[in-house]
Amino acid sequence: MRLAKYCAGALAIALFGIVADWALAADQWKFVVVNKSNIAAIEFRPQANGEWSLNQIAERIEPGDKFTTDVGASIGDCAVRTQIRFTDGTFFDADVDRCEARTLDMGNDKLTWE
C-alpha cells in the first residue's frame, strides 16, 4: 500500500513537470508583433514543412498597431521563416528565432526582435 502511494505521488509529480514544460514551450511560440512600417500589414505567415501557414492577421494591422500571434508548436526548429505582406502589394520574408524572440518589430522590409 505504501509503495502504491509512493508510485502514485511520483507519477503525479512527473506529469506536473511535463505539463509545466509544455506550458513553458507554448509561451515560446507566442509573439507580440508591432507594425513599425509606414504601410498597413495584411499577412503574417510562418512557414512549416516548406509551406506557408494560414495568415495570422485577421484584418489589417495599421502602422503603430500590434497584435499577438502564435507561430505554433508543430514547427520544430527555432528559426521559422516568416512572410509579411502589405496593402500596397510589397512583401518580404525573414527568419525569426522563435526561441529568443518575444516581441517582433515589423519594418517595411525586415523583422527585428527583442
C-alpha positions in Angstrom: 0.0 0.0 0.0 2.8 2.4 0.9 4.6 1.6 -2.3 1.4 2.3 -4.3 1.0 5.7 -2.7 4.7 6.5 -3.4 4.4 5.5 -7.0 1.2 7.5 -7.4 2.8 10.6 -5.9 5.9 10.2 -8.1 3.7 9.8 -11.2 1.7 12.9 -10.3 5.0 15.0 -9.8 6.3 13.7 -13.2 3.1 14.6 -15.0 3.0 18.0 -13.4 6.6 18.6 -14.7 5.6 17.5 -18.2 2.6 19.8 -18.3 4.6 22.7 -16.9 7.3 22.1 -19.7 4.5 22.1 -22.3 3.1 25.4 -21.0 6.5 27.0 -21.0 7.3 25.8 -24.5 3.9 27.1 -25.7 4.8 30.6 -24.5 7.9 30.4 -26.7 5.7 30.3 -29.8 3.6 33.4 -28.9 4.8 36.9 -30.0 3.6 40.4 -29.9 4.1 41.9 -33.4 4.4 45.6 -33.7 3.9 47.2 -37.2 6.8 49.7 -37.3 6.4 50.1 -41.1 4.6 53.0 -42.7 2.1 50.7 -44.5 -0.7 48.5 -43.2 0.2 44.8 -43.0 -2.4 42.3 -44.2 -0.5 39.0 -44.0 1.8 37.3 -41.5 2.6 33.7 -42.4 5.1 31.4 -40.7 6.4 28.5 -42.7 6.1 24.9 -41.7 7.3 21.9 -43.6 8.1 24.0 -46.6 4.6 25.5 -46.9 3.3 28.9 -45.7 0.8 28.6 -42.9 -2.6 30.4 -42.7 -2.5 34.1 -42.4 -2.1 35.2 -38.7 -3.6 38.6 -39.3 -7.4 38.7 -39.1 -7.8 42.0 -40.9 -5.1 44.6 -41.2 -2.6 46.0 -38.9 -2.1 49.7 -39.3 1.3 51.4 -38.7 1.9 51.6 -34.9 -0.6 48.9 -34.1 0.3 45.5 -32.7 -1.2 42.0 -32.5 -0.4 38.7 -30.7 0.4 35.7 -32.8 1.2 32.1 -32.1 3.7 30.5 -34.5 2.6 27.1 -33.4 4.1 24.0 -31.8 4.1 22.0 -35.0 7.2 23.9 -36.2 10.2 22.1 -34.7 13.2 24.5 -35.3 14.0 27.7 -33.5 14.4 29.5 -36.9 11.0 30.0 -38.6 10.8 31.6 -42.0 8.0 34.2 -41.8 6.4 36.1 -44.7 4.9 39.7 -44.3 2.7 41.2 -46.9 1.4 44.8 -47.0 -1.6 46.6 -48.5 0.5 48.1 -51.3 1.4 44.6 -52.6 5.0 44.6 -51.2 6.2 41.7 -49.2 9.3 40.1 -47.7 10.2 37.0 -45.7 12.8 36.6 -43.0 13.9 34.0 -40.4 12.6 34.6 -36.9 14.3 32.9 -33.9 11.2 31.9 -32.0 13.4 30.5 -29.2 14.7 34.0 -28.5 12.1 36.5 -29.7 9.2 37.8 -27.6 8.4 41.0 -29.5 8.7 41.3 -33.2 9.1 44.7 -34.9 7.8 44.6 -38.4 9.5 47.1 -40.7 8.9 47.8 -44.4 11.5 45.2 -45.4 12.7 43.4 -42.3 11.8 41.9 -39.0 13.8 42.6 -35.8 13.0 41.2 -32.3 13.7 41.6 -28.6 
